Structures are given as C-alpha cells and as structure tokens.
Amino acid sequence: MPAPGRPRSNLQLRIISAIVLGLAVLLITYFGGLPFRLMSAVMAGAIFYEWCAMRSERSLNMHTGLGAALLAAIMVLMVFGQPATILFLGLAAALLLLALQGWASGTGFGLVAGLAYATAPTLALVHLRADDRSGLFAILFLFAVVWTTDIMAYFTGRTLGGAKLAPSISPGKTWSGALGGTVFAVLAGGAFALHESAAHGAVLIALIALILAIVSQVGDLFESALKRRNGVKDSSNLIPGHGGVMDRVDGLMAAALVLYLLAALLGGAESPAHALFRI
C-alpha cells in the first residue's frame, strides 16, 4: 500500500485501469446487443476525437463538423441494428462526401482517414459480435489473441531484449518481443480450435491467430507513428495511466477489421462469426 498522501505509481494506475476496463468490456461483450453497440459507438467517437485532437482540429469548423456529423449518423444507424452492407456502403458514401468537401475547401484528406480509422473497425467489431453465441466466441477469440500478443510481447521483450523492431517509431519494441507475443498469441488462439464449436480445423484457426497477432502489432506501430508525426506522447488522457482510447485499442481495432474481412469471405458479411464458430 502506498503511504497516505503519496500518489500511486504509473504502473499501479495502469494495472488498476486495465483490470477495471477489462472487466467492464468483458461484461458488456457477454451481454452483446444494444450495450455492446453503444460501447462501440462511444469508442468510435473517442477515437475520432483523439484523431482530431492530435491533428489540432478540435476547433469546430465546417470540415471537422461534417466529419463528426457523418460519424454520428453512421453510429446511430449501427446502434439501431442496421445490416453490415448498409453501414459499410454508408461509410463509403460518407468518406467520399468528406473527401470532396476537404478537396473543395483545401483542408485536405487527413480527416477522411480519421473517419475511416474510427468507423470501419467499429462496424467490423459490432458485426462480429452480432447477437448470438458464435459472435461472443469470435470476440473472445479476438480478445485472447490481441491481449496475449500485447502482454507477452511486453514481457518477452523485457526479458530477452535484443534488436529493436522499429526504433524510429517505437524505441521500446524489440524483435524478440514481437516474435514472443506472436508465438503465445498463436497458442492462445489455437486453444479455441480445440472447442467443439470450431467450424474449421486447428491449422486454419491458428493461422488466423498468427495473422491477427501480426496485424495487431502493425496497428500498434501505425498509431505510434501517427503520434510521433504529430509530436504527442499519448493520443489523449482519457484513461488514467494509459493515455487515450487509441492507445489502448490500436491493435485490437486493426485486428477486428481483418478478422471481420476474413470471416466475411468465409461466411458472409452479416453473420461472419458463424464461419469461425458454430454454437
């Protein structure tokens, strides 16, 4: 216990925040439905806000306001349970409209990328979860792979050290950490293939876990590069001890989009989780 009046260490704060957030996310994921869609919509809004904040576009102008309005419209449709096809077509139309407005006003296309970054993975996450047990199992599989990658990459890298993975982007990451996180993620993901509900063999599920582990680390590096380019340490200070929402879900959102695309190719856009797990 820290002495009275002494502030908690950053590590303590990170652990407490991670536990509280993790339990809350798992509980909402279990219930699915409207609670999960609302949580996802709030997350998308926070990501878009942080994207604008890092690019110094927090001030309300026509371009930013249009981007926020388009995001809000898509999230409302998502919360009310519109099909994936309609939502992704709506996103494509929104991106085109925002791009045209950015071109006409001379404000560029940075906000277009921000809208895509906040919205596409959110739609993927929601339609992976859907409202059935197959969706729940698919999301738990996603969490297991991404969280194992993140945790074991940290501990393996700290233990083994070695050559830096991308020193100009994220100096703390090592090749040993990346490889260690990937190996443990494949083992964690492969464990799901042992469940009787797995629609495919262990090899395919493990291969998907391998892809997701790599993608989640690429997503992490992309967000680190974005922060470095904009000269900020964290995407925001919304989460005590962790920084912003983007700092916590960068790898998860990238992996969610890829998992949705892979599952949609196997089983269709509306019920992609059924292509992975049949419960």
TIGU-225360 format. One record per residue: x, y, z of N, C-alpha, C in turn. Coordinates in pm, whole numbers, plus 50000, padded with zeros to 5 digits. Layout:
NUDO     nx     ny     nz    cax    cay    caz     cx     cy     cz
NUDO      X      Y      Z      X      Y      Z      X      Y      Z
...
***
This chain:
NUDO     nx     ny     nz    cax    cay    caz     cx     cy     cz
NUDO  50084  49880  50000  50000  50000  50000  50087  50124  50000
NUDO  50055  50224  49916  50133  50346  49919  50103  50424  50045
NUDO  50201  50500  50090  50181  50581  50209  50073  50684  50185
NUDO  49997  50724  50293  49891  50823  50276  49946  50951  50213
NUDO  49874  51001  50116  49916  51125  50051  50011  51106  49935
NUDO  50069  50984  49923  50162  50960  49813  50084  50917  49689
NUDO  50108  50977  49574  50036  50937  49455  50075  50796  49411
NUDO  49980  50725  49354  50008  50591  49305  50107  50597  49189
NUDO  50190  50494  49180  50284  50488  49069  50207  50468  48940
NUDO  50273  50503  48829  50208  50489  48700  50175  50343  48671
NUDO  50264  50251  48715  50239  50109  48692  50115  50063  48767
NUDO  50101  50106  48894  49982  50071  48971  49857  50123  48904
NUDO  49864  50247  48860  49749  50309  48794  49713  50235  48666
NUDO  49815  50195  48590  49792  50122  48466  49725  49987  48493
NUDO  49772  49918  48598  49717  49786  48630  49572  49799  48675
NUDO  49545  49897  48762  49408  49915  48812  49314  49951  48697
NUDO  49357  50046  48613  49274  50087  48500  49249  49971  48405
NUDO  49355  49893  48379  49342  49779  48287  49244  49676  48340
NUDO  49251  49647  48469  49161  49548  48528  49016  49596  48522
NUDO  48994  49721  48563  48857  49775  48564  48800  49780  48422
NUDO  48878  49832  48328  48831  49841  48190  48811  49703  48129
NUDO  48905  49612  48155  48894  49478  48100  48769  49407  48148
NUDO  48740  49415  48278  48621  49351  48332  48493  49413  48275
NUDO  48493  49546  48262  48376  49614  48206  48352  49574  48062
NUDO  48460  49569  47984  48448  49532  47843  48400  49388  47829
NUDO  48453  49297  47910  48411  49158  47904  48265  49141  47942
NUDO  48220  49216  48042  48080  49207  48085  47987  49256  47975
NUDO  48020  49370  47915  47938  49425  47807  47942  49333  47685
NUDO  48058  49275  47658  48070  49181  47546  47982  49059  47569
NUDO  47976  49013  47692  47892  48897  47724  47745  48926  47694
NUDO  47698  49043  47734  47558  49080  47710  47532  49105  47561
NUDO  47630  49163  47491  47613  49189  47348  47499  49286  47322
NUDO  47438  49275  47204  47321  49356  47173  47344  49505  47184
NUDO  47243  49574  47236  47248  49719  47247  47364  49769  47333
NUDO  47390  49709  47451  47504  49757  47531  47636  49753  47454
NUDO  47658  49644  47378  47784  49632  47304  47790  49735  47191
NUDO  47677  49757  47124  47676  49856  47016  47698  49997  47071
NUDO  47639  50027  47186  47659  50159  47247  47805  50178  47289
NUDO  47863  50077  47351  48005  50085  47390  48092  50109  47267
NUDO  48064  50037  47159  48142  50051  47037  48127  50190  46977
NUDO  48006  50244  46981  47982  50380  46929  48058  50485  47008
NUDO  48058  50469  47141  48134  50563  47226  48283  50553  47195
NUDO  48331  50432  47175  48473  50411  47143  48507  50478  47010
NUDO  48421  50463  46910  48446  50526  46780  48449  50678  46793
NUDO  48358  50732  46872  48358  50877  46893  48485  50926  46960
NUDO  48533  50849  47060  48656  50887  47129  48776  50880  47036
NUDO  48781  50778  46951  48892  50764  46857  48893  50881  46759
NUDO  48776  50916  46707  48768  51028  46612  48809  51159  46679
NUDO  48764  51178  46804  48803  51298  46878  48954  51305  46895
NUDO  49016  51192  46932  49160  51190  46954  49237  51212  46823
NUDO  49185  51158  46715  49248  51182  46584  49248  51332  46554
NUDO  49134  51397  46575  49124  51541  46551  49214  51619  46646
NUDO  49219  51575  46774  49300  51645  46873  49448  51640  46838
NUDO  49495  51523  46794  49636  51510  46759  49671  51596  46638
NUDO  49575  51616  46549  49598  51696  46430  49559  51842  46450
NUDO  49532  51879  46575  49495  52018  46609  49371  52063  46531
NUDO  49272  51972  46521  49148  52005  46451  49029  52001  46546
NUDO  49055  52031  46673  48946  52028  46771  48850  52145  46753
NUDO  48901  52256  46701  48814  52371  46683  48707  52338  46580
NUDO  48585  52380  46608  48473  52346  46521  48480  52427  46393
NUDO  48501  52360  46282  48492  52424  46152  48407  52334  46064
NUDO  48380  52378  45944  48288  52304  45859  48336  52162  45832
NUDO  48466  52147  45805  48520  52016  45770  48512  51920  45889
NUDO  48557  51966  46006  48551  51884  46127  48407  51854  46166
NUDO  48322  51957  46158  48182  51938  46191  48114  51837  46101
NUDO  48147  51841  45971  48089  51745  45878  48135  51604  45912
NUDO  48264  51589  45941  48316  51457  45977  48248  51402  46101
NUDO  48230  51488  46202  48164  51444  46325  48018  51406  46300
NUDO  47951  51485  46216  47811  51457  46186  47795  51326  46110
NUDO  47885  51300  46016  47880  51176  45940  47906  51056  46030
NUDO  48004  51070  46120  48032  50963  46216  47909  50936  46302
NUDO  47848  51044  46353  47732  51029  46440  47617  50960  46365
NUDO  47597  50996  46239  47488  50935  46162  47510  50785  46144
NUDO  47633  50746  46114  47663  50604  46095  47649  50529  46227
NUDO  47693  50590  46337  47683  50525  46466  47537  50507  46509
NUDO  47453  50604  46479  47310  50592  46512  47250  50474  46436
NUDO  47280  50464  46307  47231  50351  46228  47283  50219  46283
NUDO  47408  50220  46326  47468  50098  46382  47400  50058  46512
NUDO  47378  50155  46600  47316  50126  46729  47176  50069  46710
NUDO  47106  50116  46608  46971  50066  46582  46971  49937  46499
NUDO  47089  49879  46479  47096  49744  46425  47083  49729  46276
NUDO  47126  49830  46199  47119  49819  46054  47219  49714  46004
NUDO  47190  49649  45890  47279  49545  45837  47417  49599  45802
NUDO  47513  49510  45801  47651  49548  45772  47664  49609  45633
NUDO  47595  49552  45536  47605  49601  45398  47565  49747  45389
NUDO  47454  49782  45453  47407  49921  45450  47507  50012  45520
NUDO  47560  49969  45633  47651  50053  45710  47783  50076  45637
NUDO  47838  49972  45575  47965  49990  45504  47945  50073  45376
NUDO  47831  50057  45310  47801  50144  45196  47783  50288  45242
NUDO  47717  50305  45356  47702  50439  45412  47836  50502  45447
NUDO  47927  50419  45501  48061  50469  45533  48135  50511  45406
NUDO  48125  50431  45301  48190  50466  45175  48138  50600  45122
NUDO  48005  50618  45129  47946  50745  45083  47993  50861  45171
NUDO  48001  50838  45302  48046  50943  45394  48190  50983  45367
NUDO  48275  50885  45342  48416  50914  45312  48429  50993  45183
NUDO  48349  50957  45082  48352  51030  44955  48307  51173  44975
NUDO  48199  51192  45050  48147  51327  45074  48249  51412  45150
NUDO  48310  51354  45253  48409  51427  45332  48533  51458  45248
NUDO  48572  51365  45161  48687  51388  45074  48660  51502  44976
NUDO  48539  51505  44919  48503  51612  44826  48501  51746  44897
NUDO  48448  51748  45018  48444  51873  45094  48585  51918  45132
NUDO  48671  51822  45168  48809  51855  45200  48885  51906  45080
NUDO  48858  51846  44964  48923  51894  44841  48874  52033  44803
NUDO  48743  52057  44813  48686  52187  44775  48731  52298  44868
NUDO  48747  52266  44997  48784  52368  45095  48934  52381  45113
NUDO  49010  52288  45055  49155  52293  45069  49206  52245  45203
NUDO  49123  52176  45279  49165  52128  45411  49229  51989  45405
NUDO  49229  51927  45290  49299  51801  45273  49215  51680  45310
NUDO  49283  51566  45322  49213  51439  45340  49248  51369  45471
NUDO  49313  51441  45562  49351  51379  45689  49231  51334  45769
NUDO  49124  51413  45766  49005  51378  45843  48930  51261  45780
NUDO  48946  51244  45649  48886  51129  45582  48947  51000  45638
NUDO  49080  51000  45651  49148  50884  45709  49104  50863  45853
NUDO  49085  50972  45928  49040  50961  46066  48902  50900  46077
NUDO  48812  50940  45987  48676  50884  45989  48679  50735  45957
NUDO  48760  50696  45859  48773  50554  45825  48835  50477  45940
NUDO  48936  50534  46003  49008  50468  46112  48916  50444  46232
NUDO  48828  50540  46259  48738  50526  46374  48618  50437  46344
NUDO  48572  50438  46219  48443  50377  46189  48451  50235  46137
NUDO  48539  50208  46039  48542  50075  45977  48568  49963  46078
NUDO  48669  49974  46166  48689  49866  46264  48574  49854  46363
NUDO  48508  49966  46395  48394  49961  46487  48279  49882  46426
NUDO  48249  49907  46300  48145  49830  46231  48182  49682  46227
NUDO  48310  49655  46202  48355  49516  46198  48336  49449  46334
NUDO  48373  49518  46440  48362  49463  46575  48217  49431  46609
NUDO  48128  49524  46579  47986  49507  46611  47926  49389  46534
NUDO  47961  49375  46407  47900  49268  46329  47969  49133  46351
NUDO  48089  49135  46404  48148  49010  46451  48072  48961  46574
NUDO  48042  49052  46665  47972  49013  46789  47829  48972  46759
NUDO  47761  49048  46674  47620  49020  46644  47544  48998  46775
NUDO  47447  48907  46776  47368  48885  46898  47355  48737  46930
NUDO  47457  48659  46898  47447  48516  46927  47578  48467  46990
NUDO  47579  48340  47028  47694  48285  47099  47813  48266  47007
NUDO  47789  48244  46879  47901  48237  46785  47976  48369  46783
NUDO  47902  48480  46784  47964  48612  46788  48041  48635  46916
NUDO  47983  48591  47028  48054  48604  47156  48185  48528  47152
NUDO  48183  48406  47099  48304  48325  47093  48407  48388  47000
NUDO  48362  48447  46889  48453  48512  46795  48522  48632  46859
NUDO  48446  48711  46937  48506  48827  47003  48602  48783  47113
NUDO  48567  48679  47187  48659  48629  47290  48787  48576  47226
NUDO  48774  48512  47111  48892  48468  47035  48979  48588  46997
NUDO  48915  48694  46947  48986  48817  46910  49058  48876  47031
NUDO  48986  48888  47143  49047  48943  47265  49166  48858  47309
NUDO  49148  48727  47308  49254  48637  47355  49381  48656  47273
NUDO  49366  48664  47141  49482  48677  47054  49549  48813  47073
NUDO  49470  48920  47069  49528  49055  47075  49586  49084  47212
NUDO  49514  49050  47318  49564  49077  47452  49686  48992  47484
NUDO  49688  48868  47439  49807  48784  47460  49926  48841  47385
NUDO  49903  48885  47262  50011  48947  47184  50071  49065  47259
NUDO  49983  49153  47307  50027  49275  47375  50103  49244  47503
NUDO  50047  49158  47586  50108  49128  47716  50239  49051  47700
NUDO  50238  48947  47618  50357  48864  47607  50467  48931  47525
NUDO  50431  49020  47433  50534  49097  47363  50608  49186  47462
NUDO  50534  49243  47556  50597  49329  47658  50693  49248  47745
NUDO  50643  49138  47800  50725  49061  47894  50840  48989  47825
NUDO  50816  48936  47704  50924  48870  47631  51032  48970  47592
NUDO  50989  49086  47545  51086  49189  47507  51167  49238  47625
NUDO  51100  49255  47740  51171  49299  47861  51270  49193  47908
NUDO  51235  49066  47892  51319  48957  47941  51438  48931  47850
NUDO  51411  48924  47718  51516  48885  47624  51589  49003  47562
NUDO  51522  49116  47550  51585  49233  47487  51621  49205  47342
NUDO  51732  49264  47299  51778  49238  47162  51750  49353  47068
NUDO  51755  49322  46938  51741  49425  46835  51605  49492  46841
NUDO  51606  49622  46812  51482  49699  46812  51400  49668  46688
NUDO  51268  49665  46707  51177  49634  46597  51162  49752  46502
NUDO  51136  49869  46558  51118  49990  46476  51163  50110  46559
NUDO  51294  50127  46576  51345  50228  46670  51303  50371  46638
NUDO  51280  50402  46512  51241  50539  46478  51094  50566  46507
NUDO  51016  50460  46530  50873  50475  46557  50841  50449  46703
NUDO  50887  50333  46754  50859  50294  46891  50984  50229  46949
NUDO  51071  50308  47011  51202  50259  47055  51198  50144  47155
NUDO  51087  50127  47226  51081  50023  47328  51053  49885  47274
NUDO  51008  49873  47152  50969  49742  47097  51090  49671  47037
NUDO  51096  49539  47061  51206  49458  47011  51153  49345  46923
NUDO  51243  49288  46843  51207  49173  46761  51174  49053  46848
NUDO  51246  49037  46959  51217  48925  47049  51078  48938  47108
NUDO  51039  49059  47143  50905  49082  47196  50798  49053  47092
NUDO  50822  49101  46970  50725  49079  46862  50707  48930  46834
NUDO  50817  48857  46827  50810  48713  46800  50749  48638  46918
NUDO  50788  48676  47039  50732  48610  47158  50583  48633  47169
NUDO  50539  48757  47147  50397  48786  47152  50320  48708  47047
NUDO  50378  48695  46928  50312  48622  46820  50299  48474  46853
NUDO  50405  48414  46904  50402  48271  46937  50295  48242  47042
NUDO  50294  48319  47148  50196  48296  47255  50054  48325  47206
NUDO  50038  48422  47116  49906  48453  47061  49853  48337  46978
NUDO  49942  48275  46899  49901  48159  46819  49858  48045  46911
NUDO  49930  48025  47021  49892  47921  47117  49756  47953  47180
NUDO  49736  48080  47217  49608  48120  47277  49494  48105  47177
NUDO  49517  48150  47054  49414  48138  46952  49388  47993  46914
NUDO  49496  47915  46907  49482  47775  46872  49401  47697  46973
NUDO  49403  47742  47099  49324  47674  47202  49176  47678  47169
NUDO  49132  47782  47099  48991  47792  47061  48954  47685  46958
NUDO  49053  47641  46882  49025  47538  46781  48994  47403  46845
NUDO  49031  47387  46972  49003  47262  47041  48857  47252  47085
NUDO  48788  47367  47084  48647  47367  47123  48566  47300  47013
NUDO  48465  47226  47052  48384  47151  46955  48308  47240  46857
NUDO  48294  47369  46891  48218  47459  46805  48302  47515  46690
NUDO  48433  47491  46692  48519  47545  46587  48475  47491  46451
NUDO  48450  47583  46358  48398  47543  46227  48507  47486  46137
NUDO  48632  47511  46171  48744  47463  46090  48848  47399  46181
NUDO  48946  47336  46120  49049  47268  46196  49143  47362  46267
NUDO  49228  47302  46350  49322  47380  46430  49419  47460  46344
NUDO  49455  47407  46229  49553  47475  46144  49500  47610  46096
NUDO  49375  47612  46049  49320  47738  45998  49301  47839  46111
NUDO  49249  47795  46225  49228  47887  46338  49362  47942  46387
NUDO  49464  47855  46393  49597  47901  46434  49655  47998  46332
NUDO  49630  47972  46205  49678  48064  46100  49611  48200  46112
NUDO  49482  48200  46140  49411  48327  46160  49468  48400  46282
NUDO  49495  48325  46389  49555  48385  46508  49691  48446  46475
NUDO  49770  48378  46393  49900  48431  46351  49883  48563  46275
NUDO  49789  48565  46183  49763  48687  46106  49720  48801  46197
NUDO  49630  48771  46290  49580  48875  46381  49690  48927  46473
NUDO  49778  48838  46519  49888  48881  46606  49979  48979  46532
NUDO  50008  48949  46406  50093  49039  46326  50021  49170  46300
NUDO  49894  49161  46262  49817  49282  46230  49803  49372  46352
NUDO  49781  49312  46469  49764  49394  46590  49892  49471  46621
NUDO  50008  49411  46596  50135  49481  46620  50159  49590  46515
NUDO  50117  49563  46392  50126  49666  46289  50034  49783  46325
NUDO  49915  49752  46375  49824  49858  46418  49881  49942  46530
NUDO  49950  49877  46622  50017  49947  46732  50126  50039  46678
NUDO  50206  49988  46584  50313  50069  46526  50257  50186  46445
NUDO  50146  50162  46375  50084  50271  46298  50043  50385  46390
NUDO  49981  50351  46503  49938  50457  46595  50058  50527  46657
NUDO  50165  50452  46685  50287  50514  46738  50347  50611  46636
NUDO  50346  50571  46509  50397  50659  46404  50311  50784  46391
NUDO  50181  50767  46406  50089  50881  46398  50116  50980  46511
NUDO  50136  50927  46632  50165  51015  46746  50299  51085  46727
NUDO  50399  51011  46681  50531  51071  46660  50525  51181  46554
NUDO  50449  51156  46449  50436  51255  46342  50371  51383  46393
NUDO  50278  51368  46488  50206  51484  46539  50266  51538  46669
NUDO  50378  51479  46713  50451  51531  46827  50381  51517  46961
NUDO  50309  51406  46981  50240  51383  47108  50284  51250  47166
NUDO  50278  51238  47298  50316  51114  47366  50199  51017  47372
NUDO  50081  51070  47403  49960  50988  47410  49853  51051  47322
NUDO  49758  50968  47278  49652  51022  47193  49560  51115  47271
NUDO  49549  51095  47403  49476  51186  47493  49505  51140  47634
NUDO  49432  51194  47731  49448  51149  47870  49315  51099  47926
NUDO  49234  51038  47840  49101  50993  47881  49106  50876  47977
NUDO  49210  50790  47967  49219  50671  48052  49336  50688  48148
NUDO  49311  50694  48278  49419  50713  48375  49529  50608  48362
NUDO  49653  50656  48347  49767  50567  48341  49792  50506  48204
NUDO  49700  50523  48111  49713  50459  47980  49714  50558  47864
NUDO  49674  50681  47887  49665  50776  47778  49525  50779  47721
NUDO  49515  50759  47589  49386  50770  47524  49327  50636  47483
NUDO  49208  50644  47427  49140  50523  47380  49220  50460  47266
NUDO  49270  50542  47175  49350  50489  47064  49472  50414  47115
NUDO  49531  50462  47224  49649  50396  47279  49617  50254  47327
NUDO  49493  50231  47367  49453  50100  47421  49398  50007  47315
NUDO  49339  50060  47209  49267  49972  47115  49326  49974  46975
NUDO  49445  50033  46958  49502  50044  46823  49520  49906  46758
NUDO  49581  49814  46831  49600  49680  46778  49470  49603  46766
NUDO  49381  49619  46864  49254  49548  46864  49168  49587  46744
NUDO  49161  49717  46713  49075  49761  46605  49128  49715  46469
NUDO  49258  49718  46452  49316  49669  46327  49288  49521  46310
NUDO  49305  49444  46419  49280  49301  46413  49132  49270  46393
NUDO  49044  49350  46454  48900  49329  46438  48858  49344  46293
NUDO  48911  49445  46225  48876  49467  46085  48924  49351  45998
NUDO  49045  49304  46022  49099  49193  45943  49022  49064  45973
NUDO  48990  49039  46100  48914  48919  46133  48777  48922  46068
NUDO  48712  49038  46069  48581  49050  46004  48592  49021  45855
NUDO  48692  49076  45789  48708  49055  45645  48732  48907  45614
NUDO  48819  48842  45693  48846  48701  45672  48720  48616  45694
NUDO  48649  48645  45803  48529  48568  45834  48418  48596  45733
NUDO  48408  48721  45686  48306  48755  45586  48332  48682  45455
NUDO  48459  48666  45420  48492  48591  45299  48450  48444  45312
NUDO  48459  48392  45434  48425  48251  45457  48275  48230  45476
NUDO  48207  48330  45535  48067  48306  45573  47969  48417  45546
NUDO  48010  48526  45482  47916  48633  45452  47930  48751  45545
NUDO  47885  48868  45498  47906  48994  45570  47818  49009  45693
NUDO  47700  48945  45694  47605  48971  45802  47627  48882  45924
NUDO  47673  48761  45905  47697  48669  46018  47835  48605  46005
NUDO  47938  48685  46004  48072  48630  45979  48122  48534  46086
NUDO  48078  48555  46211  48127  48469  46319  48088  48323  46299
NUDO  47977  48298  46228  47933  48160  46206  48032  48082  46120
NUDO  48115  48155  46044  48215  48088  45962  48332  48039  46047
NUDO  48343  48090  46170  48453  48052  46258  48409  47956  46367
NUDO  48295  47989  46431  48246  47908  46542  48095  47889  46528
NUDO  48050  47768  46549  47908  47736  46538  47859  47686  46673
NUDO  47792  47775  46744  47742  47742  46878  47591  47758  46880
***
